[in-house]
C-alpha cells in the first residue's frame, strides 16, 4: 500500500515549508520544528513537537507523519504513516485537496 503524500513546491526561500505549515495547520495538524535535514514530525491535534533529533523513539512512534525535503529551497513532501488514525487520514486528504486546488504542488 502506498503512503499518502503531498508535495509542496515554491519559488521563494522557505515558502514550501510555510505552505506546508499553513495548509496542514488549517486541517488540524501540528507541525514540528526543523532540525537540519532531518524529518519534521506532524501529528493531528494541538502538540508542541520537538526537533526530530530531540524526539525519543516513543515520541516518534506517536507521530502521524512527517515532512521531508529541503526546508529552505523546497520541495517539501508531507507523508502520512500507515498507522495514522482515520481522523488524521481524513484531514490529510482535505489538505491534499486544498493543495491540488490552489496549485501549490506541481
Buried (B, 14 or more C-beta within 10 A) or exposed (E): EEEBBBBBBBEEEBBBBBBBBBBBEEBBBBBBEBBEEBBBBBBBEEBEBBBBEEBEEEBEEBBBBBBBBEBEBBBBBBBBBEEBEEEBBBBBBBBBEBBEEEEBBE
